[in-house]
Amino acid sequence: MKTTITIRGTHCKACKALIEDVCSDFKEIASCTVDFATGKTDIEHTDELNWDELKREIESAGDYKVELAHNI
């Protein structure tokens, strides 16, 4: 499954790397592509992904706000 989320507060390559690193800690995530300019992040994942936990981990990694955009 592919889901696009919006992460507000991303502004540089370091933000991109940090968020991709957080996503890599989740075994349910196969890939994570962050566009720091738009804040859009595409995540390939299994149905078992715990969105609350992912949101909490991303938001605690920096001054970010996560919003679910849509499933594809």
mmCIF file of the N, C-alpha and C atoms, coordinates in Angstrom:
data_MODEL
# 
_entry.id   MODEL 
# 
loop_
_atom_site.group_PDB 
_atom_site.id 
_atom_site.type_symbol 
_atom_site.label_atom_id 
_atom_site.label_alt_id 
_atom_site.label_comp_id 
_atom_site.label_asym_id 
_atom_site.label_entity_id 
_atom_site.label_seq_id 
_atom_site.pdbx_PDB_ins_code 
_atom_site.Cartn_x 
_atom_site.Cartn_y 
_atom_site.Cartn_z 
_atom_site.occupancy 
_atom_site.B_iso_or_equiv 
_atom_site.pdbx_formal_charge 
_atom_site.auth_seq_id 
_atom_site.auth_comp_id 
_atom_site.auth_asym_id 
_atom_site.auth_atom_id 
_atom_site.pdbx_PDB_model_num 
ATOM 1   N N  . MET A 1 1  ? 0.846  -1.168 0.000  1.00 0.00 ? 1  MET A N  1 
ATOM 2   C CA . MET A 1 1  ? 0.000  0.000  0.000  1.00 0.00 ? 1  MET A CA 1 
ATOM 3   C C  . MET A 1 1  ? 0.897  1.239  0.000  1.00 0.00 ? 1  MET A C  1 
ATOM 4   N N  . LYS A 1 2  ? 0.436  2.273  -0.668 1.00 0.00 ? 2  LYS A N  1 
ATOM 5   C CA . LYS A 1 2  ? 1.170  3.540  -0.703 1.00 0.00 ? 2  LYS A CA 1 
ATOM 6   C C  . LYS A 1 2  ? 0.283  4.624  -0.107 1.00 0.00 ? 2  LYS A C  1 
ATOM 7   N N  . THR A 1 3  ? 0.863  5.394  0.797  1.00 0.00 ? 3  THR A N  1 
ATOM 8   C CA . THR A 1 3  ? 0.151  6.496  1.431  1.00 0.00 ? 3  THR A CA 1 
ATOM 9   C C  . THR A 1 3  ? 1.005  7.750  1.331  1.00 0.00 ? 3  THR A C  1 
ATOM 10  N N  . THR A 1 4  ? 0.363  8.870  1.039  1.00 0.00 ? 4  THR A N  1 
ATOM 11  C CA . THR A 1 4  ? 1.045  10.157 1.035  1.00 0.00 ? 4  THR A CA 1 
ATOM 12  C C  . THR A 1 4  ? 0.632  10.913 2.285  1.00 0.00 ? 4  THR A C  1 
ATOM 13  N N  . ILE A 1 5  ? 1.633  11.411 3.011  1.00 0.00 ? 5  ILE A N  1 
ATOM 14  C CA . ILE A 1 5  ? 1.359  12.248 4.176  1.00 0.00 ? 5  ILE A CA 1 
ATOM 15  C C  . ILE A 1 5  ? 2.003  13.605 3.942  1.00 0.00 ? 5  ILE A C  1 
ATOM 16  N N  . THR A 1 6  ? 1.530  14.593 4.663  1.00 0.00 ? 6  THR A N  1 
ATOM 17  C CA . THR A 1 6  ? 2.133  15.919 4.638  1.00 0.00 ? 6  THR A CA 1 
ATOM 18  C C  . THR A 1 6  ? 2.823  16.133 5.971  1.00 0.00 ? 6  THR A C  1 
ATOM 19  N N  . ILE A 1 7  ? 4.073  16.566 5.905  1.00 0.00 ? 7  ILE A N  1 
ATOM 20  C CA . ILE A 1 7  ? 4.829  16.863 7.117  1.00 0.00 ? 7  ILE A CA 1 
ATOM 21  C C  . ILE A 1 7  ? 5.192  18.339 7.070  1.00 0.00 ? 7  ILE A C  1 
ATOM 22  N N  . ARG A 1 8  ? 4.544  19.120 7.890  1.00 0.00 ? 8  ARG A N  1 
ATOM 23  C CA . ARG A 1 8  ? 4.814  20.564 7.947  1.00 0.00 ? 8  ARG A CA 1 
ATOM 24  C C  . ARG A 1 8  ? 6.064  20.802 8.798  1.00 0.00 ? 8  ARG A C  1 
ATOM 25  N N  . GLY A 1 9  ? 6.900  21.730 8.351  1.00 0.00 ? 9  GLY A N  1 
ATOM 26  C CA . GLY A 1 9  ? 8.106  22.070 9.094  1.00 0.00 ? 9  GLY A CA 1 
ATOM 27  C C  . GLY A 1 9  ? 9.384  21.555 8.449  1.00 0.00 ? 9  GLY A C  1 
ATOM 28  N N  . THR A 1 10 ? 9.253  20.832 7.330  1.00 0.00 ? 10 THR A N  1 
ATOM 29  C CA . THR A 1 10 ? 10.456 20.380 6.621  1.00 0.00 ? 10 THR A CA 1 
ATOM 30  C C  . THR A 1 10 ? 10.958 21.515 5.743  1.00 0.00 ? 10 THR A C  1 
ATOM 31  N N  . HIS A 1 11 ? 12.285 21.713 5.729  1.00 0.00 ? 11 HIS A N  1 
ATOM 32  C CA . HIS A 1 11 ? 12.807 22.825 4.944  1.00 0.00 ? 11 HIS A CA 1 
ATOM 33  C C  . HIS A 1 11 ? 14.198 22.588 4.362  1.00 0.00 ? 11 HIS A C  1 
ATOM 34  N N  . CYS A 1 12 ? 14.786 21.413 4.614  1.00 0.00 ? 12 CYS A N  1 
ATOM 35  C CA . CYS A 1 12 ? 16.144 21.190 4.123  1.00 0.00 ? 12 CYS A CA 1 
ATOM 36  C C  . CYS A 1 12 ? 16.442 19.701 3.973  1.00 0.00 ? 12 CYS A C  1 
ATOM 37  N N  . LYS A 1 13 ? 17.614 19.407 3.420  1.00 0.00 ? 13 LYS A N  1 
ATOM 38  C CA . LYS A 1 13 ? 18.024 18.020 3.218  1.00 0.00 ? 13 LYS A CA 1 
ATOM 39  C C  . LYS A 1 13 ? 18.200 17.287 4.542  1.00 0.00 ? 13 LYS A C  1 
ATOM 40  N N  . ALA A 1 14 ? 18.579 17.999 5.588  1.00 0.00 ? 14 ALA A N  1 
ATOM 41  C CA . ALA A 1 14 ? 18.726 17.359 6.899  1.00 0.00 ? 14 ALA A CA 1 
ATOM 42  C C  . ALA A 1 14 ? 17.369 16.888 7.418  1.00 0.00 ? 14 ALA A C  1 
ATOM 43  N N  . CYS A 1 15 ? 16.320 17.674 7.181  1.00 0.00 ? 15 CYS A N  1 
ATOM 44  C CA . CYS A 1 15 ? 14.957 17.261 7.567  1.00 0.00 ? 15 CYS A CA 1 
ATOM 45  C C  . CYS A 1 15 ? 14.573 15.994 6.814  1.00 0.00 ? 15 CYS A C  1 
ATOM 46  N N  . LYS A 1 16 ? 14.842 15.974 5.517  1.00 0.00 ? 16 LYS A N  1 
ATOM 47  C CA . LYS A 1 16 ? 14.544 14.815 4.677  1.00 0.00 ? 16 LYS A CA 1 
ATOM 48  C C  . LYS A 1 16 ? 15.245 13.579 5.223  1.00 0.00 ? 16 LYS A C  1 
ATOM 49  N N  . ALA A 1 17 ? 16.530 13.694 5.499  1.00 0.00 ? 17 ALA A N  1 
ATOM 50  C CA . ALA A 1 17 ? 17.310 12.557 5.998  1.00 0.00 ? 17 ALA A CA 1 
ATOM 51  C C  . ALA A 1 17 ? 16.805 12.089 7.359  1.00 0.00 ? 17 ALA A C  1 
ATOM 52  N N  . LEU A 1 18 ? 16.463 13.024 8.227  1.00 0.00 ? 18 LEU A N  1 
ATOM 53  C CA . LEU A 1 18 ? 15.980 12.675 9.564  1.00 0.00 ? 18 LEU A CA 1 
ATOM 54  C C  . LEU A 1 18 ? 14.662 11.905 9.488  1.00 0.00 ? 18 LEU A C  1 
ATOM 55  N N  . ILE A 1 19 ? 13.741 12.380 8.683  1.00 0.00 ? 19 ILE A N  1 
ATOM 56  C CA . ILE A 1 19 ? 12.435 11.719 8.559  1.00 0.00 ? 19 ILE A CA 1 
ATOM 57  C C  . ILE A 1 19 ? 12.584 10.348 7.901  1.00 0.00 ? 19 ILE A C  1 
ATOM 58  N N  . GLU A 1 20 ? 13.421 10.259 6.878  1.00 0.00 ? 20 GLU A N  1 
ATOM 59  C CA . GLU A 1 20 ? 13.645 8.962  6.240  1.00 0.00 ? 20 GLU A CA 1 
ATOM 60  C C  . GLU A 1 20 ? 14.291 7.986  7.216  1.00 0.00 ? 20 GLU A C  1 
ATOM 61  N N  . ASP A 1 21 ? 15.149 8.484  8.097  1.00 0.00 ? 21 ASP A N  1 
ATOM 62  C CA . ASP A 1 21 ? 15.770 7.641  9.120  1.00 0.00 ? 21 ASP A CA 1 
ATOM 63  C C  . ASP A 1 21 ? 14.728 7.133  10.117 1.00 0.00 ? 21 ASP A C  1 
ATOM 64  N N  . VAL A 1 22 ? 13.827 8.011  10.543 1.00 0.00 ? 22 VAL A N  1 
ATOM 65  C CA . VAL A 1 22 ? 12.746 7.597  11.449 1.00 0.00 ? 22 VAL A CA 1 
ATOM 66  C C  . VAL A 1 22 ? 11.909 6.511  10.782 1.00 0.00 ? 22 VAL A C  1 
ATOM 67  N N  . CYS A 1 23 ? 11.558 6.708  9.523  1.00 0.00 ? 23 CYS A N  1 
ATOM 68  C CA . CYS A 1 23 ? 10.738 5.722  8.801  1.00 0.00 ? 23 CYS A CA 1 
ATOM 69  C C  . CYS A 1 23 ? 11.455 4.384  8.667  1.00 0.00 ? 23 CYS A C  1 
ATOM 70  N N  . SER A 1 24 ? 12.768 4.419  8.529  1.00 0.00 ? 24 SER A N  1 
ATOM 71  C CA . SER A 1 24 ? 13.524 3.172  8.351  1.00 0.00 ? 24 SER A CA 1 
ATOM 72  C C  . SER A 1 24 ? 13.488 2.294  9.598  1.00 0.00 ? 24 SER A C  1 
ATOM 73  N N  . ASP A 1 25 ? 13.125 2.865  10.740 1.00 0.00 ? 25 ASP A N  1 
ATOM 74  C CA . ASP A 1 25 ? 13.020 2.091  11.979 1.00 0.00 ? 25 ASP A CA 1 
ATOM 75  C C  . ASP A 1 25 ? 11.752 1.245  12.039 1.00 0.00 ? 25 ASP A C  1 
ATOM 76  N N  . PHE A 1 26 ? 10.821 1.468  11.126 1.00 0.00 ? 26 PHE A N  1 
ATOM 77  C CA . PHE A 1 26 ? 9.556  0.736  11.114 1.00 0.00 ? 26 PHE A CA 1 
ATOM 78  C C  . PHE A 1 26 ? 9.641  -0.405 10.106 1.00 0.00 ? 26 PHE A C  1 
ATOM 79  N N  . LYS A 1 27 ? 9.539  -1.639 10.587 1.00 0.00 ? 27 LYS A N  1 
ATOM 80  C CA . LYS A 1 27 ? 9.639  -2.801 9.698  1.00 0.00 ? 27 LYS A CA 1 
ATOM 81  C C  . LYS A 1 27 ? 8.483  -2.861 8.706  1.00 0.00 ? 27 LYS A C  1 
ATOM 82  N N  . GLU A 1 28 ? 7.386  -2.186 9.007  1.00 0.00 ? 28 GLU A N  1 
ATOM 83  C CA . GLU A 1 28 ? 6.216  -2.172 8.121  1.00 0.00 ? 28 GLU A CA 1 
ATOM 84  C C  . GLU A 1 28 ? 6.389  -1.232 6.928  1.00 0.00 ? 28 GLU A C  1 
ATOM 85  N N  . ILE A 1 29 ? 7.437  -0.404 6.943  1.00 0.00 ? 29 ILE A N  1 
ATOM 86  C CA . ILE A 1 29 ? 7.674  0.559  5.869  1.00 0.00 ? 29 ILE A CA 1 
ATOM 87  C C  . ILE A 1 29 ? 8.737  0.014  4.923  1.00 0.00 ? 29 ILE A C  1 
ATOM 88  N N  . ALA A 1 30 ? 8.348  -0.157 3.652  1.00 0.00 ? 30 ALA A N  1 
ATOM 89  C CA . ALA A 1 30 ? 9.278  -0.642 2.629  1.00 0.00 ? 30 ALA A CA 1 
ATOM 90  C C  . ALA A 1 30 ? 10.102 0.505  2.053  1.00 0.00 ? 30 ALA A C  1 
ATOM 91  N N  . SER A 1 31 ? 9.478  1.681  1.899  1.00 0.00 ? 31 SER A N  1 
ATOM 92  C CA . SER A 1 31 ? 10.194 2.847  1.388  1.00 0.00 ? 31 SER A CA 1 
ATOM 93  C C  . SER A 1 31 ? 9.517  4.126  1.853  1.00 0.00 ? 31 SER A C  1 
ATOM 94  N N  . CYS A 1 32 ? 10.324 5.179  1.908  1.00 0.00 ? 32 CYS A N  1 
ATOM 95  C CA . CYS A 1 32 ? 9.846  6.489  2.354  1.00 0.00 ? 32 CYS A CA 1 
ATOM 96  C C  . CYS A 1 32 ? 10.577 7.537  1.519  1.00 0.00 ? 32 CYS A C  1 
ATOM 97  N N  . THR A 1 33 ? 9.813  8.365  0.799  1.00 0.00 ? 33 THR A N  1 
ATOM 98  C CA . THR A 1 33 ? 10.396 9.404  -0.040 1.00 0.00 ? 33 THR A CA 1 
ATOM 99  C C  . THR A 1 33 ? 9.863  10.754 0.415  1.00 0.00 ? 33 THR A C  1 
ATOM 100 N N  . VAL A 1 34 ? 10.768 11.601 0.891  1.00 0.00 ? 34 VAL A N  1 
ATOM 101 C CA . VAL A 1 34 ? 10.395 12.906 1.438  1.00 0.00 ? 34 VAL A CA 1 
ATOM 102 C C  . VAL A 1 34 ? 10.764 14.006 0.450  1.00 0.00 ? 34 VAL A C  1 
ATOM 103 N N  . ASP A 1 35 ? 9.815  14.903 0.166  1.00 0.00 ? 35 ASP A N  1 
ATOM 104 C CA . ASP A 1 35 ? 10.078 16.113 -0.612 1.00 0.00 ? 35 ASP A CA 1 
ATOM 105 C C  . ASP A 1 35 ? 10.014 17.267 0.383  1.00 0.00 ? 35 ASP A C  1 
ATOM 106 N N  . PHE A 1 36 ? 11.180 17.718 0.847  1.00 0.00 ? 36 PHE A N  1 
ATOM 107 C CA . PHE A 1 36 ? 11.194 18.735 1.905  1.00 0.00 ? 36 PHE A CA 1 
ATOM 108 C C  . PHE A 1 36 ? 10.641 20.075 1.439  1.00 0.00 ? 36 PHE A C  1 
ATOM 109 N N  . ALA A 1 37 ? 10.661 20.343 0.142  1.00 0.00 ? 37 ALA A N  1 
ATOM 110 C CA . ALA A 1 37 ? 10.144 21.617 -0.368 1.00 0.00 ? 37 ALA A CA 1 
ATOM 111 C C  . ALA A 1 37 ? 8.626  21.705 -0.238 1.00 0.00 ? 37 ALA A C  1 
ATOM 112 N N  . THR A 1 38 ? 7.934  20.583 -0.471 1.00 0.00 ? 38 THR A N  1 
ATOM 113 C CA . THR A 1 38 ? 6.468  20.579 -0.410 1.00 0.00 ? 38 THR A CA 1 
ATOM 114 C C  . THR A 1 38 ? 5.935  19.980 0.885  1.00 0.00 ? 38 THR A C  1 
ATOM 115 N N  . GLY A 1 39 ? 6.785  19.215 1.570  1.00 0.00 ? 39 GLY A N  1 
ATOM 116 C CA . GLY A 1 39 ? 6.340  18.525 2.780  1.00 0.00 ? 39 GLY A CA 1 
ATOM 117 C C  . GLY A 1 39 ? 5.639  17.211 2.494  1.00 0.00 ? 39 GLY A C  1 
ATOM 118 N N  . LYS A 1 40 ? 5.467  16.870 1.218  1.00 0.00 ? 40 LYS A N  1 
ATOM 119 C CA . LYS A 1 40 ? 4.806  15.612 0.851  1.00 0.00 ? 40 LYS A CA 1 
ATOM 120 C C  . LYS A 1 40 ? 5.779  14.450 1.043  1.00 0.00 ? 40 LYS A C  1 
ATOM 121 N N  . THR A 1 41 ? 5.276  13.386 1.646  1.00 0.00 ? 41 THR A N  1 
ATOM 122 C CA . THR A 1 41 ? 6.073  12.189 1.884  1.00 0.00 ? 41 THR A CA 1 
ATOM 123 C C  . THR A 1 41 ? 5.280  10.977 1.439  1.00 0.00 ? 41 THR A C  1 
ATOM 124 N N  . ASP A 1 42 ? 5.848  10.202 0.522  1.00 0.00 ? 42 ASP A N  1 
ATOM 125 C CA . ASP A 1 42 ? 5.223  8.973  0.040  1.00 0.00 ? 42 ASP A CA 1 
ATOM 126 C C  . ASP A 1 42 ? 5.804  7.803  0.820  1.00 0.00 ? 42 ASP A C  1 
ATOM 127 N N  . ILE A 1 43 ? 4.914  6.980  1.365  1.00 0.00 ? 43 ILE A N  1 
ATOM 128 C CA . ILE A 1 43 ? 5.330  5.842  2.173  1.00 0.00 ? 43 ILE A CA 1 
ATOM 129 C C  . ILE A 1 43 ? 4.710  4.568  1.610  1.00 0.00 ? 43 ILE A C  1 
ATOM 130 N N  . GLU A 1 44 ? 5.558  3.604  1.266  1.00 0.00 ? 44 GLU A N  1 
ATOM 131 C CA . GLU A 1 44 ? 5.124  2.257  0.870  1.00 0.00 ? 44 GLU A CA 1 
ATOM 132 C C  . GLU A 1 44 ? 5.154  1.426  2.143  1.00 0.00 ? 44 GLU A C  1 
ATOM 133 N N  . HIS A 1 45 ? 4.024  0.798  2.483  1.00 0.00 ? 45 HIS A N  1 
ATOM 134 C CA . HIS A 1 45 ? 3.935  0.116  3.778  1.00 0.00 ? 45 HIS A CA 1 
ATOM 135 C C  . HIS A 1 45 ? 2.943  -1.031 3.749  1.00 0.00 ? 45 HIS A C  1 
ATOM 136 N N  . THR A 1 46 ? 2.989  -1.838 4.803  1.00 0.00 ? 46 THR A N  1 
ATOM 137 C CA . THR A 1 46 ? 2.004  -2.901 4.985  1.00 0.00 ? 46 THR A CA 1 
ATOM 138 C C  . THR A 1 46 ? 0.795  -2.325 5.715  1.00 0.00 ? 46 THR A C  1 
ATOM 139 N N  . ASP A 1 47 ? -0.277 -3.094 5.735  1.00 0.00 ? 47 ASP A N  1 
ATOM 140 C CA . ASP A 1 47 ? -1.493 -2.664 6.435  1.00 0.00 ? 47 ASP A CA 1 
ATOM 141 C C  . ASP A 1 47 ? -1.293 -2.558 7.942  1.00 0.00 ? 47 ASP A C  1 
ATOM 142 N N  . GLU A 1 48 ? -0.262 -3.213 8.462  1.00 0.00 ? 48 GLU A N  1 
ATOM 143 C CA . GLU A 1 48 ? -0.052 -3.254 9.906  1.00 0.00 ? 48 GLU A CA 1 
ATOM 144 C C  . GLU A 1 48 ? 0.631  -2.002 10.469 1.00 0.00 ? 48 GLU A C  1 
ATOM 145 N N  . LEU A 1 49 ? 0.970  -1.042 9.626  1.00 0.00 ? 49 LEU A N  1 
ATOM 146 C CA . LEU A 1 49 ? 1.671  0.153  10.104 1.00 0.00 ? 49 LEU A CA 1 
ATOM 147 C C  . LEU A 1 49 ? 0.827  0.891  11.135 1.00 0.00 ? 49 LEU A C  1 
ATOM 148 N N  . ASN A 1 50 ? 1.442  1.200  12.269 1.00 0.00 ? 50 ASN A N  1 
ATOM 149 C CA . ASN A 1 50 ? 0.783  1.943  13.338 1.00 0.00 ? 50 ASN A CA 1 
ATOM 150 C C  . ASN A 1 50 ? 1.002  3.440  13.070 1.00 0.00 ? 50 ASN A C  1 
ATOM 151 N N  . TRP A 1 51 ? -0.020 4.100  12.507 1.00 0.00 ? 51 TRP A N  1 
ATOM 152 C CA . TRP A 1 51 ? 0.097  5.509  12.116 1.00 0.00 ? 51 TRP A CA 1 
ATOM 153 C C  . TRP A 1 51 ? 0.292  6.426  13.305 1.00 0.00 ? 51 TRP A C  1 
ATOM 154 N N  . ASP A 1 52 ? -0.336 6.116  14.422 1.00 0.00 ? 52 ASP A N  1 
ATOM 155 C CA . ASP A 1 52 ? -0.172 6.957  15.612 1.00 0.00 ? 52 ASP A CA 1 
ATOM 156 C C  . ASP A 1 52 ? 1.274  6.936  16.088 1.00 0.00 ? 52 ASP A C  1 
ATOM 157 N N  . GLU A 1 53 ? 1.881  5.756  16.076 1.00 0.00 ? 53 GLU A N  1 
ATOM 158 C CA . GLU A 1 53 ? 3.273  5.637  16.500 1.00 0.00 ? 53 GLU A CA 1 
ATOM 159 C C  . GLU A 1 53 ? 4.210  6.354  15.530 1.00 0.00 ? 53 GLU A C  1 
ATOM 160 N N  . LEU A 1 54 ? 3.977  6.183  14.223 1.00 0.00 ? 54 LEU A N  1 
ATOM 161 C CA . LEU A 1 54 ? 4.814  6.866  13.234 1.00 0.00 ? 54 LEU A CA 1 
ATOM 162 C C  . LEU A 1 54 ? 4.691  8.379  13.380 1.00 0.00 ? 54 LEU A C  1 
ATOM 163 N N  . LYS A 1 55 ? 3.484  8.873  13.514 1.00 0.00 ? 55 LYS A N  1 
ATOM 164 C CA . LYS A 1 55 ? 3.247  10.315 13.691 1.00 0.00 ? 55 LYS A CA 1 
ATOM 165 C C  . LYS A 1 55 ? 3.988  10.830 14.920 1.00 0.00 ? 55 LYS A C  1 
ATOM 166 N N  . ARG A 1 56 ? 3.871  10.102 16.020 1.00 0.00 ? 56 ARG A N  1 
ATOM 167 C CA . ARG A 1 56 ? 4.526  10.495 17.275 1.00 0.00 ? 56 ARG A CA 1 
ATOM 168 C C  . ARG A 1 56 ? 6.051  10.540 17.101 1.00 0.00 ? 56 ARG A C  1 
ATOM 169 N N  . GLU A 1 57 ? 6.613  9.530  16.438 1.00 0.00 ? 57 GLU A N  1 
ATOM 170 C CA . GLU A 1 57 ? 8.064  9.471  16.246 1.00 0.00 ? 57 GLU A CA 1 
ATOM 171 C C  . GLU A 1 57 ? 8.564  10.604 15.345 1.00 0.00 ? 57 GLU A C  1 
ATOM 172 N N  . ILE A 1 58 ? 7.855  10.886 14.264 1.00 0.00 ? 58 ILE A N  1 
ATOM 173 C CA . ILE A 1 58 ? 8.270  11.971 13.368 1.00 0.00 ? 58 ILE A CA 1 
ATOM 174 C C  . ILE A 1 58 ? 8.162  13.316 14.079 1.00 0.00 ? 58 ILE A C  1 
ATOM 175 N N  . GLU A 1 59 ? 7.049  13.560 14.747 1.00 0.00 ? 59 GLU A N  1 
ATOM 176 C CA . GLU A 1 59 ? 6.856  14.851 15.415 1.00 0.00 ? 59 GLU A CA 1 
ATOM 177 C C  . GLU A 1 59 ? 7.840  15.049 16.563 1.00 0.00 ? 59 GLU A C  1 
ATOM 178 N N  . SER A 1 60 ? 8.262  13.969 17.218 1.00 0.00 ? 60 SER A N  1 
ATOM 179 C CA . SER A 1 60 ? 9.215  14.114 18.319 1.00 0.00 ? 60 SER A CA 1 
ATOM 180 C C  . SER A 1 60 ? 10.651 14.273 17.812 1.00 0.00 ? 60 SER A C  1 
ATOM 181 N N  . ALA A 1 61 ? 10.887 13.995 16.527 1.00 0.00 ? 61 ALA A N  1 
ATOM 182 C CA . ALA A 1 61 ? 12.228 14.118 15.957 1.00 0.00 ? 61 ALA A CA 1 
ATOM 183 C C  . ALA A 1 61 ? 12.599 15.569 15.645 1.00 0.00 ? 61 ALA A C  1 
ATOM 184 N N  . GLY A 1 62 ? 11.608 16.444 15.582 1.00 0.00 ? 62 GLY A N  1 
ATOM 185 C CA . GLY A 1 62 ? 11.868 17.846 15.260 1.00 0.00 ? 62 GLY A CA 1 
ATOM 186 C C  . GLY A 1 62 ? 10.590 18.645 15.392 1.00 0.00 ? 62 GLY A C  1 
ATOM 187 N N  . ASP A 1 63 ? 10.608 19.850 14.864 1.00 0.00 ? 63 ASP A N  1 
ATOM 188 C CA . ASP A 1 63 ? 9.434  20.718 14.938 1.00 0.00 ? 63 ASP A CA 1 
ATOM 189 C C  . ASP A 1 63 ? 8.532  20.436 13.733 1.00 0.00 ? 63 ASP A C  1 
ATOM 190 N N  . TYR A 1 64 ? 7.959  19.222 13.701 1.00 0.00 ? 64 TYR A N  1 
ATOM 191 C CA . TYR A 1 64 ? 7.157  18.771 12.569 1.00 0.00 ? 64 TYR A CA 1 
ATOM 192 C C  . TYR A 1 64 ? 5.718  18.521 12.989 1.00 0.00 ? 64 TYR A C  1 
ATOM 193 N N  . LYS A 1 65 ? 4.807  18.663 12.036 1.00 0.00 ? 65 LYS A N  1 
ATOM 194 C CA . LYS A 1 65 ? 3.391  18.350 12.221 1.00 0.00 ? 65 LYS A CA 1 
ATOM 195 C C  . LYS A 1 65 ? 2.992  17.432 11.072 1.00 0.00 ? 65 LYS A C  1 
ATOM 196 N N  . VAL A 1 66 ? 2.510  16.232 11.409 1.00 0.00 ? 66 VAL A N  1 
ATOM 197 C CA . VAL A 1 66 ? 2.167  15.220 10.413 1.00 0.00 ? 66 VAL A CA 1 
ATOM 198 C C  . VAL A 1 66 ? 0.669  15.213 10.163 1.00 0.00 ? 66 VAL A C  1 
ATOM 199 N N  . GLU A 1 67 ? 0.296  15.194 8.875  1.00 0.00 ? 67 GLU A N  1 
ATOM 200 C CA . GLU A 1 67 ? -1.111 15.096 8.469  1.00 0.00 ? 67 GLU A CA 1 
ATOM 201 C C  . GLU A 1 67 ? -1.230 14.009 7.416  1.00 0.00 ? 67 GLU A C  1 
ATOM 202 N N  . LEU A 1 68 ? -2.213 13.124 7.575  1.00 0.00 ? 68 LEU A N  1 
ATOM 203 C CA . LEU A 1 68 ? -2.468 12.098 6.570  1.00 0.00 ? 68 LEU A CA 1 
ATOM 204 C C  . LEU A 1 68 ? -3.077 12.771 5.351  1.00 0.00 ? 68 LEU A C  1 
ATOM 205 N N  . ALA A 1 69 ? -2.459 12.587 4.191  1.00 0.00 ? 69 ALA A N  1 
ATOM 206 C CA . ALA A 1 69 ? -2.971 13.200 2.966  1.00 0.00 ? 69 ALA A CA 1 
ATOM 207 C C  . ALA A 1 69 ? -3.937 12.252 2.270  1.00 0.00 ? 69 ALA A C  1 
ATOM 208 N N  . HIS A 1 70 ? -3.455 11.103 1.782  1.00 0.00 ? 70 HIS A N  1 
ATOM 209 C CA . HIS A 1 70 ? -4.348 10.137 1.142  1.00 0.00 ? 70 HIS A CA 1 
ATOM 210 C C  . HIS A 1 70 ? -3.641 8.825  0.856  1.00 0.00 ? 70 HIS A C  1 
ATOM 211 N N  . ASN A 1 71 ? -4.446 7.768  0.745  1.00 0.00 ? 71 ASN A N  1 
ATOM 212 C CA . ASN A 1 71 ? -3.952 6.448  0.352  1.00 0.00 ? 71 ASN A CA 1 
ATOM 213 C C  . ASN A 1 71 ? -4.055 6.316  -1.151 1.00 0.00 ? 71 ASN A C  1 
ATOM 214 N N  . ILE A 1 72 ? -3.095 5.624  -1.730 1.00 0.00 ? 72 ILE A N  1 
ATOM 215 C CA . ILE A 1 72 ? -3.104 5.389  -3.174 1.00 0.00 ? 72 ILE A CA 1 
ATOM 216 C C  . ILE A 1 72 ? -3.256 3.896  -3.407 1.00 0.00 ? 72 ILE A C  1 
# 
